[in-house]
Amino acid sequence: MNRLFRTTWILIALLAINGTLVAQAPPEKTTVAAEKELRHPALDFQTRFMEVGQLSALTAGEAQSRLARLGVNAATAQIDQRSGRFATLMPTTPLVAARGASEKEVRRAFRGYLASHQGDLGIDLAEVSSFRITSHNEGALHQIYAERALDGIPVRGSYLSAVVSKGSLILLGTHQWGDRPAPSERAPIALDEAHFAAEGYLAPFAVTREWGEGELIYVVVAKGNGPRGRGPTDFALGRGYSYQLVWSIKLNMANDGGNWELYVDAHTGEILANQDRNVYAEAKGGVLPVSNDGIVPDGVEQAGWPMPFMDIGALTTDTGGNVAATGSLTASFSGPYVEIFDNCGPASLTQVGGLNWGISAGTDCTTPGLGGAGNTHASRTGFYELNKIMEMARGQLPTNTWLQSRLRSNMNINNTCNAFWNGTVNFYRSGGGCSNTGEIAGVFDHEWGHGMDANDATPGIASPSGEGIADIYTALRLNDSCIGRNFRSTVCAGNGDPCLTCTGVRDIDYAKRASGLPHDFSWSNLNCAGSVHCVGGVYSEAVWSLWKRNLQSPPYSMDNNTAHELVNRLTFIGAGGTGTWFSGSPPNGGCAATSGYMNYLAADDDNANLNDGTPHMTAIYNAFNNQQIACSTPAVVDSGCAGTPTAAPVVTTTSSNQAVALSWSAVPDATKYGVYRTEGVFACDFGKVKLGETVGTTWNDSGLQNGRDYSYVVIPMGIADSCFGPASACATGVPVGTPPPPDTVPPGAPTGLTATAGNASVQLSWSANTEPDLAGYSVYRATVSGGPFTLLNGILLTGTSFSDTGLTNGTTYFYVLTATDASSNESPQSTEASATPTTAPPPPPPPSCLPAGSACSVNSDCCSLSCDLEQNNGVCVGGAPPPPPPPDTTPPAAPTGVGASAGNASVQLSWSANTEPDLAGYSIYRATVSGGPYTLLNGALVTGTSFSDTGLTNGTTYYYVLTATDISANESTRSTEVSATPTTTPPPPPSCLPTGSACSVNSECCSLFCDLEQNNGQCS
């Protein structure tokens, strides 16, 4: 088919389907091109989770056999009816050290576990494309996310997740992991044809650019599915998913702020979906207790609040807005964590002795008359609030790399009634009955919450709605269930259940809605029509209730601050592991391993075993079950945290210059103390920054703003990270003191100055000064030794090199260097250095440098371009490549230590690990006659040191040999042959230990395993 005919046929196909697929639920946001939003019904579906007892007898027997081999309690397992695979497993399998294991160790151990159990899990390890490991509490808890790919093509929405607690695998499940599709007889259409089809669909709207590269992906579609996935499930077990190969085309349209992604069927050219990937705030409400509604104290502008983590020259302010600098200072709304771009204009402020951005009346582009056109309410409020919620999050997730990077925030976009996340956060001006969304802190927190959701342990926006978790982070920061106060002047509509007082987008406390009833899973199915803002309320109400109702009621009876910090911990960890907040069907929407309920339990776990309960399981269950998104298994039991402190510490504050010192009374049974801080007019009734933990009874908090209220609670901790004792009463300190005398001591003169001539240029380098308040260096040049010298750089240099170009060859140039500190004190001049530019080529590299391919540690080691530190120990690259190594033809040694143990219709093999560093895995061969002929049992190489051969005939003797294969495909000779005869009553090995005996490893026990939680280990 020629290309012209093919693209014309695609366009005809688009016109043919345009009338049938566009008629979807109306979009929730107002954009220019919203009428083009589309999602095929087969992409929206619900599944059903089944317990083993609900399966047919034959299928249940097979599932029980698999679970027995996995060492998992069948009573708590959940099976995805569509995939036929396990959606939830709660093993207690040791994988790594109980605390401190690296991400590399966790990845290797978990991959080995999957390799050993591929058949029982129904997971082909070759389809696991990558692992993402997120660690918490010094390696005591690891969350694992593994994406799926088919023949290298990613499968969007199909993944597996797991939790390793105290070294043991405690939670594992797959999400939309069905059988791989049969190969298509058609070749995919080309990318440019898919692009043509996408532009044809969007007409008459003009496409302005691509916001991302087109890519070939699989998307999950339903089989046997009624409208919105709630029709009859007319598919067999494990036959409810299909996978459609599509082109993902990412386009922007003229006069529209959306980032549109289109799914183009890669074989037919049909448009299956067109969705705006921006995550919007809803145009019905607002966000934040520090609002712009004029209500004192939090609805009016507060003067003199600190600008935290703001870059001022080469320095950065601390959390209190302090910086060790004097003289003339210049800054914009930019720092290591937040960068503001205001559509009203640029912002820059220069003042002497300090910076005060001022206050102003009005809204939108109104300024105080200083700092530039971008010094608006939105820029000042946004810079403060975004930095503060990120500081709060870093206290909970100190290793999250996204929280260490810079977030761009676009203010005063010339549109109204919205805000959105698309990798940046974006806020609109006032108008259309809505306030400026960049002047409401809750809107900042909500849109930032989408970014947190997209960059946690499970990447991407959680399903079925990411709105709920954005609301939860907002509420935890602002201590308010009304999300976006003063977005409008009227109360929120509430999807038919109006808010009583909230003028925001929604209220996540169901008691503050007209009905006073929870908006549960069933209510959502009947009333939300797929609206993500409505659906998100199902689980945001659960977390609000957990904090405000369940933990503050008997038997826990926590005070608000203790409950707040416990829910902070459970949310920042548990939400990170959540891929699907609820699924299946009511009333048990939380049974999947990827669910919010299961991941809150995993975050609460105290002993690497979810089957025996967690310290706060009853509260978590009641909160989620009230919304129909908990699970009936495992049984609800509060366990762990014995001996947790019952007394609250008494905290005393002592204020000093830019600091508050805390001390408190020791509490019986406390293993350590958590220290938390908030600030401003709300005292402790606000989201707090976790400053850290200590085993002592003192803490010094520095870098604060003098004259500002800082409030603290100290929480005593028990034996596990989730064991919280009662928080102290709120203690407030106000830093006071006179600033230190001005610094008049200059830095030392720079040393080590060298000058190297080039063609019309001179390259300078020098040794770094060691003064902690160093601001930078100045370079001076002369054409006569001793000067007079001319300053070459306009702003201070922060590095230790400088290139002087545009010089005259043959002329000698003389250079000196000075250093300047943060107080503008300039050092004496360095020793003079000189060089004469020339056209002659530079001298060859010194003979001691290393050729390409050699091991290196720094660039200067290499004769070639650079030292590639991504390679093991570094490799010199950029020169002539080293000769390729000769092909590896040496096979590994034959496996040793092979043993065979008979079971019921099965044989369990084990062997000693080979020691070759290039080992790829093992092959297992079986025969029914000693000496063979043998049949290969495994498709992919086995990477562990055990293998279970099942489905055998009892009474028949089976013979086995093993080989080892390296990464060059060299296969070893065969191992010594072993044999076993399956039987229904296999005797225990004569040397094993009976139940109750002391043990050190599992293999010593006749029974299931060696329980290392017992003293010295005990067979159980």
N, C-alpha and C positions, 0 to 999 in steps of 0.2 A: 504493500500500500504506500503510495507516495505521500510525502508529508502534507502537501496542500490538501489532498483529499481527506487525510486522517484528521487534521485539525478542524476541517469543516464538519466532518462527521461528529467530532466531539462537541462542537458548538450546537449542532442539531440535537444531540443527546441532552445537552444542558437545557435547551428550550423545552424539550419533551418532559423533563422531570421538574421544571421550575415550579409548576403549579401544585405538585403533590408534596414536595418536601419543604417548601417555605412556610407552610401553615403550621408554625410551632407556637408555643406560648410566647406572649409578647415580652420583649426585653425589659429588664428591670431598670435600665438606665436610659437617659435621653442622649443619644448621639446622632450625628448627621446621618450615618449609614445604618442605624439600628434596624431598619426594615430589611436589611440583607442578612440579618443574623439567622442561622440555620443549624439544626442538629437533627440528624436522622433518628427516628425512634429506636432503631436497633442499637444505637449507642447508649441508650438510657435503659437500665434494667436493674432489678433487684434479684438477689439470689436467696437461697434458703440453706440454713445450716442444719445438719442432721447429726444426731448422736448415733453411736454404733447400734444401740438397741432399736433404732427406727429403720435399720436396713433389713433387707431380706436375709433369711437364715444363711444362705450361701455366702452372700456378700459380707454379712456381719462376721462370719467365721474367718474369712480372709483378712478383714480389717483387724480383728482381734489378734490373728497371727502376726501381722505386721507390727501392731502396737507392742506385742510381747517381745519381738525382736528389738524394737526400739527402746524397750524398758519404760513404756509410758502407760499410765493408768487409763484404761479404755473408758472409764466413766467420765473423764473430763475432756476427752477428745471430741472435736467438732469437725465434720466433713462438709466441704462445699459441694452442694448437690450438683451444681453446674459443672465443676471440674472433676469431681470424684476424688479429689485429693484432700489432704488434711488442711483445714483452715486454722486449726488451733491444736497444738500439742503442748503439754506441760511436763517435759522430762526433768530429771534431776541428774543429768549426765555431766560428770566433771570433765572440763576441757583444758583449763589453764590454772595458774596460781590464783588463790582466792583474792588477792589484791596486788596491784602493781604490774599486771601483765601488759605488755605493749600491744598496740594495735596490730602490729605485724604478727605477734604470737597468737592473738585472737583470730586473725584472719586465717592463718595457717591451720590452727586447730579446728576451726569451724569448717573450713574447706575439706579437711580430712574426714570430719564427721559426715558431711554430705556425700563424699566419695564412697564411704563405707556403707551408706544407707540409701543409695540412689533408688534402688528398686522398691524399698519399703516406703519411701517418701514420694515416689513418682516424679522425681526431679532428675533430669539429665544434667549432670554437672557442666557439660559442654554448652548448655544454654544459659549458664550464669555468667553474665558479661563482666560484672565488676562488683566489688564489695565496698561499702562505706561503713566504717566503724566509728562510733562516737562513744567516748569514755567519760565517766563521771566518778567523783569521789575517789580520786587517786587510783583509778583502775579497779574499783570494787564493782562497778556496773558498766557493762558494755552493751550498746545497742547496735544491731547489725541490720543493714539494708542491702539487698542484693538485687540488681536489675536483671531482667531477662532479655535475651536476644536470640533470634532464630537466624542461623547462618550469618551472624554478624549484624543483622538488622534489629534495632531495638523494638521491643514490644511495649508500647506505652500503656501503663496501668497494670502490667503483670510483673510481680516481684515477690520476693519472700523477705520476711523479717524475723528477727530473733533477738532474744535478750539473754546475756550471760551475767549472772549475779554471783558474786563471791566465787568465781571460777567455774561455776556450773551452768550448763544450758538449762534455762527454766521456762522459756517461752519460744515457740517456733510456729510459723504458719505461712501459707502461701496465699497470694491474692490474685484471683483471675488467672490461675496457672493451669490451663486446660491442655488437651492433647494438641500437638503441633498440627498445623493445617497440611493437607495434601498439596504437593507441588502443583502449581498452575500450569496449564498447557499454553497459556499466553505469556509472551514476554511483556514486561512493564513498558508503558509509554515513556517517552523521554521527559526529562525535567522541563524543558522549554515548552513541550506540549501541555504538561500539567499547568505550567505558569499561564499559558495562553487561555486554557479553560477557566482558570481562576479569575483572570482579568475579565473574561467574557461574562462570568457570573456577576461580577461586581458592577458592571455597566448599569446605568450611565455614570456612576461615580468614577472619577479619574484616579488611577493608581499613581502615587507619587514616588514610592520607593519600597524596597524590601527592608524590613526591620530585622530579618534573620535569614540565614541560608535555607533554601529548600532542602528537604531530606526525605528519604524513603523510610517509612516506619510501618509497623503493624499496629492496628488499633483493635481493641476487643469489642466484638459485637455479640448480641444475644441470639440464640436459637430457641425456638419454641417459646415465644415471648408475646404477651399481650401489650396493650398501650402502657407506656412508661414502666414496663417491666412488672406490672402487677396482674397480668393475665394468667391463664392456665399454664402450668409448667409442663408442657407436652414434650418433654425431652427425657431420654433415659439418663440414669445416673452417670455423670461424667461426660455428657454430651450436650451441655448447655452453653458452651462458649464456642465461638468461631473467631478467626483472626483475619482481618481484611488488610491487604497491602495497599497503602495509600501514600501519595505524595503530600507532605506537609509544606504548604506554601504560605509565607508570612509577609503580609502586605500592609502598607499604610495608604489611606485615601485622602484626597484633598479636602480641606476644611473639616477634618474629623480627627479627634485625638486618639482613636482606638488603635491598638495593635492587633490586627485581624489575622487569624490563622485559618486557612482553608484545608480541609481534607479532600483530596482529589483521588478517586478510585484509580489505582495505578494500572488497572487493566481496561476499564471502560471509559475513564475520563469523567464520570459523574461526580458532582459535588455532593459529598456526604455531610459536610459540616462547614460552617463559617462562624467563628466565635471570636469575640474580642478578648484577648488574653490579659488586658488590663484588669486589675481587681479593684472595683469601684466601691466607694461608700455610697449608700443609698440616698436618694434625694428626698428623704422624708424626715430627716432628723439631724442631730449634731452630736458632738462629742466633747467631753472634758468638764471637770469641775472648775478649772481655771478657764472660765468662759468669757464671752464679750457681751453678756446680758446686763451689765451694770449692777448686779447684785453683790454687795459688799460681804466678805472681803475678796472672794475668788472670781467675781465677774467684772472686776475693774482692774485696770493696769496698775501693777505694783512697781513703784520706782526703786531703782538701785539693786535689782536682783543680779546675781553674778552671771557672767558669760563664761561657762565652763569649757575647758578644752578648746580654746580659741588660739589660733596661731597669731603671734605678734612678732614679726620679723622671724628670727631663727628660733624663738622660744615659743612655748605653749603654756597657756594658763592652766592652773590646777582646777579641781572641782569647785573651789571657792572663787574662781576668776582671778586669782593672784598670779603675778609674774614677777620674777626678779629682774626688773629693768627700770631704768629711770631715763630722763631726758625725753626726746620726742619719740612717740610710739605710733605705729600705724597698723591697722588691722582691717579685715573684712569679716563677713560671717563665714569663716572657714577654719577648719581644724582637722585633726587626725581622724575624727569620727563622723563629722557632719560638714557638708558644704551647701550653702544656700545660694540659689539663683533666683532673683526676684525680677519678674517681668515688668515691674515698674521702673527698673533701672539698676545700675550698679551701686554697690555700697562700699564705702571706704572712709575710715575715720582716722585722723591724725590729731593727737593731743599731746600735751607735755605732762609727764608725771603720772598719767593714768588715762583710762578711756571710759567715758560715760556716754552711751548711745542715746540717753535721754528718753522722754516719754512724749506722747502726743495724743490729741483728741482725734476724732474721725475714724475712718476705716480705709481699707484698700490701699491706695497709693499715698495716703497722708503720712508725712514724716515730721520729726521735731524741728526740721530746718537745718539739720546737720547730718553728716555721715552719708550724703548722697541720696539719690532718688530711691534706692533699694533699702534704706533704713526704715522699713515699715513695721507696723504691728506684727505682721505675719513673719517677717524675718527675725525679729527679736524673740518673739514667743516660740517660733519653731526651732530656732537654734538652741534655746534653753531646754525646751521639753524633749526634743529628740535626743539631745545629749544625756538628759537625765534618765529616760527610760532605757537607753542603751547601757548606761552605767549600772542601772538596776539589773539588767539582763546579764551583764558581764560578771556580776557577783554570783549569779546562779550557774552560768555556763562559761567559766573562765577560759576554756580551750576552744570555744567556737570562733573560727577564723573570720566569719562574716561580721561578727561584733567587733573585731579589731580593725575592720576596713572602713573606708569613708563612704558615707551614704549621701547621695545627691538629693536635695529637696528643691522642687520648683514651686515658687510662691506666686500668687496673684496672676494666675493664668487667666486670660481674658475670656472667661466663661463663667457660668454660675451653677450653683446647687450640686456640686460634686467634688470628689477627690478620688485619687486612684493610685494603685501600686503597679508598676511595670518594670521592676528593677530599680526604679527611683520612686520617691513619693512626690505627689503632685496635688496642688491645692488651688481652688478657684476663688474668684472675687465674689463680693456680695451681689445680690440681685435676684429677681425672680421669686421673691419671698424667702430667700435663704441668706444666712449670714456668710461672711467670708470664712471659708473652711480652714484657712490658714491662721485664723485667730482663735481657734478652739482646740485646746490641748488634746482632748479626746479624739479628735479627728487625726491629729498627728500620731497618737498612740495606736489607733486602729489600723491606719495604713502601714505604719511600721510593723504592726503585728503580722500583716500579710508577709512582709519580708522575713520576719523571724520564722514563720511557718514554712516559707520556701527554702530556708537555709538551715534547717535543723537536721536531726539525725536521719529523718526520712525526707529527702528533698522533694520540692514541689508543693503546691497547694493541696492540703488534705481534702478528701472527699467525705461525704457528698456535698460539703460546703466548707470553705475556709473562712466564712464570715464569723462563725461562732468563736474560733480560737482568737481571731483578731479582737472580738469583743471581750473575751476573757482577759487577754493581756491588758486591754484598756481598763477594765474594772479592777484588776489587781494593782495597777499603777495608781488609779484615782479613787479607789474605795467607793465606787458609785455604780449602781446597776443601770443608771440612765446613760446610754451611750450617745454622747454628742449633745449635751445640753445647749439649747438656743440655736440649734440648726435652723429651726423654724420658730415662729411665735405661737404655734398651736401644738397640742399634744400629739404624739405619734399614733398612727392609725392601727398598728399592731396586727395587720392581716386579718381584720375582722374582730379582733379582741383588743380594743383601744387601751393605750396607756392612761393611767389615772392622773399623773402629774408630769411625766417626762416630756420635754420638748425636743428630745433628741430623735435619732433614727429609730430606736427601739429601747425597751426596758427588759433586761434579762432576769429580773425578779418577777416571777409569775404572779406573786401576791400583789404587785403594783399594776396589774392589768385588770380590766373590767370583770373578767370571769373569776379571777383569783385562783385559777386551776393551772396545773402544769401543761405545757404545750408539748405533748409527748410524741412518740413515733407515729402512733395512730392518728393523732390530730394533724401532724405534718402531712401524712399521706392524703388526708381529706381536704386540707385547706391551703397547702403551700404551692401546689401545682408546679413543683420543681424550683421555686424561687430560692436561691441560695441564701438570701438574707433571712427568709422565713425558716428554712430548714436548719440553719445554723443555731437558731434559738433552742432547738431540742437539747443540744449538749451544753451550750453556754449556760442554760438554766440549771443543768445538773451540777456544774462546777461552782456556780454561785451558791446553790443550796448546800453543797459540800462544805463550803467555807462558812456561810452565814447561818446555816441551820444544823446540819448533821454533826459537825465537829464541835459546835458550841452547845449541844444538847447532851444529856446523859447518854451513855456512861462516860463520855469524854469530858464534857463540860469545860472545854477550852475557852480561854479568853480570846478576844478578837485578834490580838496580835499573834498569839501562838498559832491559832487556826490559819491566819493569813500567811505566815511564813511556811507552815506545813503545806498549804495548798500551792504556794509559790514553788516550792521544791517539787511537788508531785506534778505540777503543770509544766514547768520548764524541762523536766526530764521526761515525764510521761507523754506530753504532747509531741515531743521530739520523736518518739518512737511510733506515733500514731499515723497510719496512712489512710485509714477509713474510720471516722469517728463512730459510725454505726452502720449496720448493713443487715442483710437477711430480712427478717420480718418481725414485727412486734409480737409478743412482749419481750423477746430476747434478742435485742439488736446489738448486744456487745459481746457476742461469742467468738468473733474472729480474733486471731492473734494480733491483727493489725488495728484492732479497735481501741478507742479511748479507754474503755473500762479495763481491758486486759493490761494496757500499758501503764495506767495509774496503779494497778496492783503490782506490776513489775517494779515500778519506781518505789513502791511502799515496802517491797520484800525485805525481810530481815535475815533469812537463812538459806537462800538459794533453793527454795521449794515453795511453789505457789499452791500446791495441793493441800498443805496444812494451814492455809490462811496467811494473812499479813496483819501487822499491828492495827491498821485502821480499816480493815476490810468491810466491816459492817457499815461504817459511815459511807465508804465509797460505793458499796452495793446499794444502799438505800437511796443515795443521791441519784445514781444512774438508773436504778430500777424504777424510781418514781417517774422517769422519762421514757421507760421501756427500752433502755439501751444498756442494760446489764446482762448477765448470763446466769442461768441456774446452776452451772457448774464452773469451778469447783464449789464445794459446800462453803457457805459463808461462815468463817470463823475468825475472830480476832486472836492472833497469836503473836508471840514475840514481845520484845521491849520489857521483859521482866526487870524490875528494879530501876525503872526510869525515875528520875527525880520527881518529887511531888511538891517541893518548895520552890518559890520564885526567889531569885537573887535580889538583893537590895542594892541599887546602883547609885553611886555618887559621882557627880561631874565636877571637874576643876578646869576653869577656863584660863587660857593664856593667849598670847599673840597668835592668831590664825590657827588655833588648836583647841581641842577639848580633850582632857584626860579622863578616862573612866576607871573606876574601881568598884568592885562589888564583893558582897559576902559570898564565901564558898557555900555550895549547896551539897548536901549529902547525896551520894550515888552519882554525881555528875562525872562523866568521863571527859567532857570538854564543854566549852561555851561558844555559842554563836552570837556574833555582835552585829547589830543592824542599825542603820542610820536613815533618817529622813530630815527634811528641812522646811522652813517656811511657816506659814500661818496655820497649818493643819496639824502640827505636832506629830504624834505617831499614827494619826488616822489617815495614812497615805502609804503609797508603795515605797518600800525601803530598799536601800542598797545593802546587800550583805557584805560587810567589811571583811569578814573572815572568821576563823575559829581559833580558839586558844585553850590550852589546858590550864593556864594561869587565871588570875582574877583581876587583871588590869589590861587596858588598851589605850593607846594614844592615837587620836584621830587628828591629823594635821592637814594643811592645805585648805583651810576653811576661810570664809569671809568674816572679817571682824564686824561685830554688831548684828549678825544674823543669827536667828534661832536654829539650832541643830538639836534634834531629838533622837533618843536612843532607846532600844530595848536589848536586853541580854537574855538569851534562852539557854538553859542548861540542857545538855544532851545525854542520852542513855547509851546503851551498848551498841546500837546500830544507828545508821545515818538518818533513819526515819523516826527515831525515838526522841520526841520533843517533850521536855518538861515545861512547866508554866513560865511564860515570859515575865520579866521584871515589869514593874510599873514604868511608865514612860518617864524618862529623865531628860531634861533639856539643859543645854549649855550654850552660852553666847560668847564666842571668842572675843577677847578684848586685849588691848595692849598697844604700846607705841611701836611703830615700825623700827627696825634696826637703823643705826646711823648710816648715812650714804656711804657707798663704797668708793674710795678714792685711790685704791691700790691697783695699778695697771698690771696686766699679765706680763710674764717674762717675754723677752724677745724671741721670736721663732728661731729654730735651729735647723741645721741640715739642709739649707737652701742650696739647690743645684740648678744649673741652667744648661740645657742641651740644645744645640743649634739644629735647625732644619732648613728647608728651602723657604726663604722669606719668613721664617718663624723661629721662635724660641719656646721650648717647653720647660716650664719651671715645676719643681716639686720640692717638698719640705716635710719635716717631721711635725706631727700633730702636737699642739700644746696640750697640757694636762689640766689646766684650770677648769673647774666644774662650771663656772659662769662664763666661759668663753663664748663670744658672739660670732667671731669670724676674723678674717685676715684682709689686709690691704696690700696691694702690690704696687711698687713705685719703680719707674724706669728713668734712666739717664743715658746720654751718649758720651758722658765724661765720667771717669771714675771719681766717686765722691759727690757727684751731683752737680747742679741741682736736679732733683728727682721730680717726676710728674706721676700723680696717682692714675692708675690704669682702670681700676674697677669702680663702678658707681655704687653698687651695694656690696656689703661684706661677703667674702668668699667663705663658704662653710667646709669646703674640701681641703685637700692638701696638694693641689696641682692647679696650674693655670697655663693656658696656651696664648702666647702673644704673637699675633699674625700681622700680615701686611707690612713686614719690615723690608729693609734694603739689604740685599745680599752684599757681603763684604764689609758692612759696618758693624763695629762692636757695640753691643748694648750692655748696660750695667743695671743690676736690679737689687733692691732691698725689700724687705717684708716687715710688716708690723702686725701685731695681734691686738684685737679690741674686745673688751668684756661686755657683759650685759649692762653695765653702768656707764658705757661709752668711754671708759679709760683705755687709752691707746699705749701700747708698749714702746720701748726703744726699738730702733731699727735693727734688723738682723745683720749678720755679716754679708758683705756685698758678694754677688756672683755675676759672672759675665759670660757672654757667648757671642759668636759671630756667624750669622746666617750664611748659608752657602748653597749652591745648586748641586754640590757633590752629593751622591747617594749616602744615606746613613751607613755607619759601619755595620758589618755583618754581626749577627748575634754571637755572643760569647760561645766558645767551643764547649763549655760545660752544659749548655742547654740540652734538653731531651728531645729526641725525634718524635714525630707523630706516632701515636699508639702506645707511647710509654706511660707508665703510671706517674701521676703528678699530684700535687696538693694545691698549688697556686699557679696563676698564669705565668709568672716569671720563671717557672721551672722549664717552660716549653720553648723550643725554637719556633714552633708553628703558631697558629692564631691564638689559641687559648687552651686552658685546662678545663675540660668538660666534667664538672663535678657531679653531673647526673650519672655518669658511669661509675662503676665500682671503684672506689678509692681515687677517682679522677683519671682521665685519659687525655693526653695531648691530642688536639684535633686541629685541622686547618692546613697542615702540610701534606706531604706525600703520604698516602695511606700505607700502613705497614702491610707486608705481604700476608695474604690470608693464611691462617693456620692449616696444616694438613688435615684432611678429613679424619674424623674419629672413627676407627674401625674396631676399637677394643670393646668387647661386650662387658657388662657387669658380671660379677661372680654369681653363681647359682644361689638362690635363696637358701637359707639354713634355718634350723629350728622349726621346721614345719610340723604342725600337729593337727590331728583331725579328731573332733569330738562329736559323737552321734547324738541326735535328738529325735523327736517325733517327726518322721518324714523329712528330716533335715540333717545336714552335717555342718558343723561350724569349724572353719579352718583358721589357723593363726600361724604366724611365723615371725622370725626376727627381722628387723629392718636392715636392709643393705646400707653400707656406709659410703657408696660412691656419691660424690657431690652432684653429678649430672644425672642421677637416677630419675626416670620419668614415672615408673610404676611397675606393676606386676601383672602377669597373666596366669589364669588358673585353668588347668586342663583336667578333665575327668574321664574315666573309663570304667567299664564293668568287668574288665579282665585285667589282672595284674600285668603290667608291661605295655598296656594299650591294645589297640589304637585309642588315642585320647581325643576328646572334643573340647575346643576352647569354650569357656563358659561366659567370660565377660567381654562386652563390646569395647568400652573404653577401659584404659589401664586403671587398675585399682591402686590408689595412692596410699592407702592405709596398710595395716599389717593384720587384717582379718577379713574374712569373707563368709557369708552365710549362703549355703546351697540348699534351696528349699524345693518342695514339691516332689520329693523322692519317694521310693517304694520301701516301706518298712520290711526288714528281713533281707534285703539285697545289699551286698557289699559293694561299696564304691571306692575307686582308687584315684588318687590325686597326685599331680606333680605341679610345680610352680616354675615360672621363669621370671627373670627381671629384665627390663628394657630401659635403656638410657635415652636421653633427649635426641641422640643421633640415630635412633631406631635400631640400635644393636641389641639383639636379644641373647640372654645368657643361655648356658646349658641348663638342663632340667635339674630341679632339686631331687633329693631322695623321695621315693614314692611313699605315701602314707595312705591308710585306708580306714574306713569306718562303716558300720552297719546300722542304719537307722532302725529305731525300735520305739514302741509306744511307752516303754518304761526304761529309759536309759539309766544305768546305775551311776551314782556319782563317782568321780575318780577316787581311788582308795586313799589318796593323801590329803583330800580336802578337809576343811574344818567345818564342824556342825554349827547351826545357828546359835548365836550367843558367844562363840569363841572369839578371843582377841585376834585381830588380823591387821595387816598393813596395806594389802592390795587386794583387788577383787578376785584375782585368780586363786587366792588361798581358800576361798569359801566354796562350800558345796551349794550354798543358797544364792540369792540374787546378787548381792554385792557386799562390799566391806564399807560399813557406815563410818566414815572418818570423823563424823561429828561426835561420835562416842569417844570416851577415853581410850586412847591407843587403838581405836578402830574396833568394830564389832560386827561379825557376820550377821546379816539380817535378810 
